Amino acid sequence: MFARIILESVRRNPRRKLLASIVLVLATAVAAATLTVALDEGNRLAREFESFGANIEVRPLADTVPLEIGGLDTRPVRRGAYLEEADLSRLKEIFWRNNIEGFAPFLPVPVTIEGRAGPIDTTLLGTWHRHEVALEGGNAFVTGVEATDPWWRVQGRWFADRAGECVVGQRLAERLGLGPGSLPRRVVLRSGSRQVPVQITGIVSTGGSEDDALTGPLELAQELGNLPGKYRSAVVTAWTKPEDAFGREDPKQMTPAEYDRWYCSPYAASIAEQVQQALPGSSARVVRRVEESEGQVLGRVSALFWLITLGALAAAVLGIGAMAASSAIERRSEVALMKALGANSGLLAWFFLAEQLAIALGGGAAGFGLGTLLARELGRLVFGTASTAQPILLPVVLAVAAAVVTAGSLGPLGRMVRLDPAPVLRGE
């Protein structure tokens, strides 16, 4: 019976009900579109920030201060502390192991290139390109600079790990008289009494000190530096949550409960601490220029989306409130009669609120569909790629629609339940 009364009430005065539905559809469409884009493009922007490079740097805790001149590490090879290459597999055993998307060790070794251009002193930067790391359970994880520094560009081809090959930095290639057409080129690398023939397979451009050096397999650098199984530093690319005010607090000043919450959140700092705990004798720090840029951009994009959404919903509340007030004035006689027949305030409130919620469900569902289409176009126009539908947002949009009609109806609803039926029935 109650459902029949609600359905019949919705059918009456269809123009006002249609207008209320349109207001809800437009407001929820904006909310659905902005939330869809925020979810989809937030992840996409975070992925794009990975091209800025790794966001965690690992060095030996007892390492000496680096001394670089012209991009060359001038410390003696045996000076400074080193870390164990074998420990790197532990990075895939930490609490946030699934957030570790790549890591690469580095071992700089001063070398002399013996070639057609004569002896040239430079640095061989030993690292991984696409290296397979054995994990527990017989699994393997492929990682290297291809994962941590995808913005490195190579003319020719990358070196093969565990091979006598390397790539040469762009500025060093000019000193050697090398170009893409003169590759591959065989040279001899000498470090102290050790010398190894290698083949230069490509020219790498990074915009950093690597442009003045050779980059090759870690094993090659370990052999020339007589440092088997060692590396000097490493970089880690981790999927992190942009730091908020809580994430920037000093964990040493936190209570045990706050520390557990911080440790179990994928902040770059908390992952860096876990990396440091996993690698004995290491010191891990966050590369702030990457994390701060990501947090600022994502924060501003999210703030803009929330501002648009709240503005649309506020306008919808005002529109629904105006129409609810108009409906309450027109239905004073109906409300007075129901009160005279014994309907209490709770039943009256639920009756009229249920009518509004029925409109909210229909308008919210239609708004979600329209918002999904709008999000596709918005993503294509703003970010260059269409946003994908997020079905998980449907109950959220319906709840938002219900909250909008409830907020807009509270004022008129309060006047209805306080209405004195006697004067209205007398025609006063």
N, C-alpha and C positions, 0 to 999 in steps of 0.2 A: 504494500500500500504506500509506504513512504517513498519507494522508488518511482511509483506511478505519479505521485504528487510532484516530485522533483522533475520528472520528464515533462509533465504537462506544463509546469511553470517555465521550463526552459523554452518550450514551444511558443509560449505567449510572448508577444512583443519581440518578434525575431530580429527586427532592425537593431534594437539596442543590444541584444545578445550577439548579433553579428559584429557590431562595432567593437564590443568588448573583446570578442575573439580576435579580431584583426589587430587590436592593440597588443594583445598577448602574443600573437604569432610574431609580430614585428620585434617585440622586446626579447622574446625567447630566441628568435632567430639570430639577433645580434649577440646574445649571450652564448648560444651554441657555437656560432661562427668564431667568436674571439677565443672561447675556451678550446675549441678544436685546434685553431692555429697556434695558440699558446702551448698546448701539449705537443703538437707535431713539430712546429718550428722551433720550440725550445730545445727539443732533442736534436733537431737538425743543426741549430746554431752551435750547440755544445760540440757536436761532431766536427763542425767546421773549425772550431777553435783548436781542435787537435792538430790541424795543419800548422799551427804556430810553433809546434815542437812539444817536447816532453814537459811535464809539469812538476816532476820531482827529480832532484839531482842527488846522487849518492857519492860520497867521498870517504876515504879512510878517516877515522876519528883522530888519528895521530899524524896525519899527513902534514908535510911542510908546506909553507906558503908557495904557491906557484910563481915562477919567474919566467915570464914570456917576453920576448923581444921580437917584434915583427911577426907575431903569430907563432914563433918557435919556442918550445919549452926548453930552456937552457939549463935546467937542473941536470946533474949527472943521473944516469939511468938508475943507479943503485941507491940514490937518495930518495927520501920520502917513504911513506908507507904504502902498502898494497893490500888488496882484498883478494879473496879466493874465488876464482871463476866457478868452482863447483858449488858454491853456496847460492848462486843465482837462482837455481831451481826452487829454492825456498820461497821465492816471491809468489809462487802459485800455490802456496800452502797457508797464507795468512787469512785472516777473517774475510777480508775484501779481495780475495784472490780472483774472483770473477770480474772485478773492476780493473784488474791489471791487464791492459790491452797490449802492452809491449814493453820491452826493456832491452838495453844494449850497453855492454861494457866498452870502455875505451882505455887503451894503453899507448901513450905517446912515447916513441923511441927516436932519439936523434940519429939520423943516418946521413950518409953521403951517397949521392947518385953518381955512378960512373957510367957515362954515356957519351954520345956524339958531341954534346955541348960542353964536355969536360966535367970535372967534379963539382957538384953543387950540394951544399949542406942544407938540409931541410929536416922535417919530422915525418916519420911514418906513424900514422894514427891507426893502430890496430883495433878492429871492432868486428861486429857481426853484420852481415847484410841480410841474409835469410838463413838463420841458424836454428837447428832443431834441438830443443832442450828436452831431455828425458825427465818425465815426471813420475811420481809414484803411481803404481797400478799399471805400468807399461804404456801410459799415454805419452804423447809428445806435444810440445808447444813450439810453434815456429815464430821466431821474433828476430829483431835486429833493427838497424837504422831505417829500413823500409817501413817499419811500424812506428818508430819513435820520431822520425824526422822525414815525413813523406814529402816535404817541400824541397828536399835536395834533388837537384836535376843533373842527370848524367847524359852527356853526348857519347855515343858508343854503347857500351854495356857495363853493368856492374861486375865487380870481381866475384868469383865463386869462392864461397867459404872453404877453408882447408885446401886452397890451391895457391900456386905461386903467381898470383895476380894481384893487381891493385889499380885504383883510379887516381888520377892526378888532379890537383886543384887547378882552377882556371888560371889564376895568376902564375902559378908555378909552371903550367903548361906553356905559357908565353915565354918564360925564361928558357924552357927546354926546346922551344921552337916546335911544339906539338900542336896539331890541329886534328879535327875529326877525320880528315882524309889520310892522316899519317899513322893511324892506329890500326892494329896493335903495334906497340913498340917494346922491344926487349931491352932492359937495362939491368945493371947490377947494383944492388944496395949493399953498402958496407957500414957496419957499426962496430968499432973497435977492431978486433981480429976476425970478426965474423963477416962473411959476405954471402949473399944469396942472389941468384938470378931471378928476376921477376918479369912479368909481361904487363905493360900498361894497357888496359882494355877500354878505358873511358876517361872523360874529362868531367869532373864534378864541379858544380857551382852552388855554393851555399850562402854567399854574402858574408861569411865569417872567416875565422882563421884557417878553416879547412881548405880555402882557396889557395893557401900558400904551402900546402903539405900534400903528402901522399896518404891515401886511405886504403887500407888493405885488411886481410884476414887477421883476426886476433892472434891466431897461432903463429903467423909470420912475425908479428911484432914480438911475441914472447920468445921466439927462437933467436931473433937478432938481439934482443935485450937480455937474453939468458934469464928469463923470468917465467919459467913454465907454470901454467895454471894461475897466473896473476893478472890483475888489471888495476888501473889507477883510479878510475872513476866510472860511473854508470849513470844513465838517465832512464827514467821510468815514465811511461805514459799511462795514466790512470783515469778512468771514468769517474768524475767527482761531482759532488753537489756544490754549487757556488756558495761561497762563504757568506753567512749572515752574521748578525751581531754575536750570536752565541758561538759560532764557529771561529770567530776571531779572538775569543777569550783565551787567557793563558791556562792551559790544562793543569799547571802546577798549583793554581789558586782555586781549582774546582773542588767541590765536595765529591765524595765517592759516587753518589748518584749522578751528579752532573758529569763526572768523568766517564762513567759507563755510557751515558747518553751520547757524549761527544765521541767516544771511542767507537761506538757502534753506528755512527753516522758517516757517510762517505765523503767527509771533508778531505781536502788535499792534505791538510796538516795531520789528521788522524791516520790516513793511509801512510803518510810519510813516517809517522812514528812506528807503525807496524812494519814497514820496510826496514827501518833501522833496527828493530828488535829481531827481524829475521836474518839480517846479515851481520855476523859478529864483527866487531871492531869498526863499524861504519857509522857515518853521520849523514842522515837524509834531511834535506831541506826542500821546501816548496819553492818553485820558480815563480815568484810573485807576479812578474809581468804578464804571465799567461793567465794565472788564476784571477788576478784583479780585473783584467780586461774582460774575461768571460763573465765574472760576476756583475760588473757594471753594465755591460750590454744586455745580458739576460734580465737583469733587474729593471732596466729602463723599458725594455720591450714588455715585460710582464706588467709593469706599472701602467703603461699606456693602454694595454688590453683591459686591465681592471677598471681604469677610468672610463673607457668607452662603455663597458658592460654596466657599471653602476649608474652611469648617466641614462642609459636606455631603460634600465629597470626602474629608476626613480621617476622617469617620465611615464612609464606604464602604471606605476602605483597611483600617480596623480590622475591619470585618465580613468583607471578603474574606479578610483574614489569618487570622481565626479559623476560617473554613470551610476554607481551604487547609490549615491545620494539622491539622484533624480528618480531612481527606481523606488527608493524608500518613501519619497514624497507621494508618488503615484499610488503606492500600495498601502497607504495609511489605513484605509477602510478595511482592507483584507486583514491586516495585522490586528486591528481593533476587534474585528469579528472573531478571529482565532483566539484572542485573549479572553473575549467574553464567553466563548465556549469552553474555556478551561485550559487552554494551552499555556504552559509556564514559560518563563523567559529562556530557560535552557533549550527547550524544544524549538522555540521560535528561532533562537540563534543558530542551532544546528540545521534547521530547515533552510534558512537563507544562505548559510555558509556552504551547505552541501550543493546548493544550486550554483554558487560561484565556483566551487571546486570542480564541478562537472564541466563548466566552461574552461577552467584552467587545464584540465587533462586534455581536452580536445585541442585547445590552442597551443599547449606546450608540445604535444606530439607533432602538430603541423609545423610549429616553430623549429623543432629539432630537425625535421626534414629540410626545411628551407635554409636553416643555418648551416647544415652540412654542405648543401650546394653552394652557399655563399662562401664558406670556408675554402672550398676548392678554388674558386675564382680569386679570392683574396690571397691565398698562398701563391697562386700562379702570378698574380700581378705584382705582389710585394717581394716575394722570395724567389720567383722564377720556377717554382715547382708546385703542383697542386697538393694541397693538404689531404691526407687520408681521413676517412670517416672514423669517429671514435664512438662506437656503440655504448661504451661504458658511461658516456655523458648523458644518455637518455634519461635515466632516473634522476640525475642531477638537474637536468632542464625541467623535468616535470615537478620536482620539488621546488625549484625556483619559481615556476609559474604558480604553484599553490601558495607560496609565500607572498608573491606579488598581489594576488587577489585577496588574500587574507589581510595583508597590510592595508590595501585600498578600501576594504569593506568594514574595517573595525569601527570607524567613526559613524557611518550610517547605521551599522548594526547596533551600536550602543544606543542610538536614538530610538531605534525600533523597539528594543526590549524595555526601554523606559517609558514607552508611549502609554498614556492614560486612555483606555478605550471609550469611556463614557462620553467625553466631549466630541470625539470623532463620530460616534454612532448617532449623536444628536445633530450632526451636521455643523458643529461649531468649528 
